[in-house]
């Protein structure tokens, strides 16, 4: 295991994950919410800002989920 910085809150933690244990539940919830939104609104022209406003997920986290390939 290595020392990592949480992508959500910035805390340092020891794990191979991208978020700390305190942020795991919120991470799963937001990822699920984003997947549901994209499944229901299959609009390729939807902006990150529109997704963020519709889901309540911070733009930085929407971008992170999409860039990490979390959405299938």
C-alpha positions as CSV (number, residue, x, y, z in Angstrom):
1,X,0.0,0.0,0.0
2,X,1.1,3.5,-0.6
3,X,0.3,6.9,0.8
4,X,-2.4,8.7,-1.4
5,X,-4.2,12.0,-1.3
6,X,-8.0,11.7,-1.4
7,X,-9.5,13.0,-4.7
8,X,-12.5,14.3,-2.9
9,X,-11.4,15.8,0.4
10,X,-7.6,16.0,0.1
11,X,-6.9,13.9,3.2
12,X,-3.9,11.6,3.1
13,X,-4.5,7.9,3.6
14,X,-2.9,4.5,3.1
15,X,-4.6,2.4,0.4
16,X,-4.7,1.8,-3.3
17,X,-8.0,3.6,-3.7
18,X,-8.5,7.1,-5.0
19,X,-10.7,8.2,-2.1
20,X,-10.2,7.9,1.6
21,X,-12.4,5.6,3.7
22,X,-14.4,8.6,5.0
23,X,-15.4,9.5,1.4
24,X,-16.1,6.0,0.0
25,X,-19.9,6.1,0.7
26,X,-20.3,9.5,-0.9
27,X,-18.2,8.4,-3.9
28,X,-20.4,5.3,-4.5
29,X,-23.6,7.3,-4.1
30,X,-22.5,10.0,-6.6
31,X,-21.1,7.5,-9.1
32,X,-24.5,5.6,-9.0
33,X,-26.4,8.9,-9.4
34,X,-24.2,9.8,-12.4
35,X,-24.7,6.5,-14.1
36,X,-28.5,6.7,-13.6
37,X,-28.5,10.2,-15.0
38,X,-26.5,9.3,-18.1
39,X,-28.7,6.2,-18.7
40,X,-31.9,8.2,-18.5
41,X,-30.5,11.2,-20.4
42,X,-28.5,9.8,-23.3
43,X,-27.7,13.2,-24.7
44,X,-24.1,13.4,-26.1
45,X,-24.2,17.2,-26.0
46,X,-24.9,17.5,-22.3
47,X,-22.2,19.6,-20.7
48,X,-20.4,18.8,-17.5
49,X,-22.0,21.9,-16.0
50,X,-25.5,20.6,-16.9
51,X,-24.8,17.2,-15.5
52,X,-23.5,18.8,-12.3
53,X,-26.6,21.1,-11.9
54,X,-28.9,18.2,-12.6
55,X,-27.3,15.7,-10.3
56,X,-25.8,17.8,-7.5
57,X,-22.4,16.3,-8.2
58,X,-19.5,18.7,-8.2
59,X,-18.1,19.4,-11.7
60,X,-14.6,18.2,-10.6
61,X,-16.0,14.8,-9.6
62,X,-18.1,14.4,-12.8
63,X,-14.9,15.1,-14.8
64,X,-12.9,12.7,-12.6
65,X,-15.5,9.9,-13.0
66,X,-15.6,10.3,-16.7
67,X,-11.8,10.5,-17.2
68,X,-11.2,7.5,-15.0
69,X,-13.5,5.4,-17.1
70,X,-15.9,4.8,-14.2
71,X,-18.9,5.0,-16.5
72,X,-19.6,2.0,-18.7
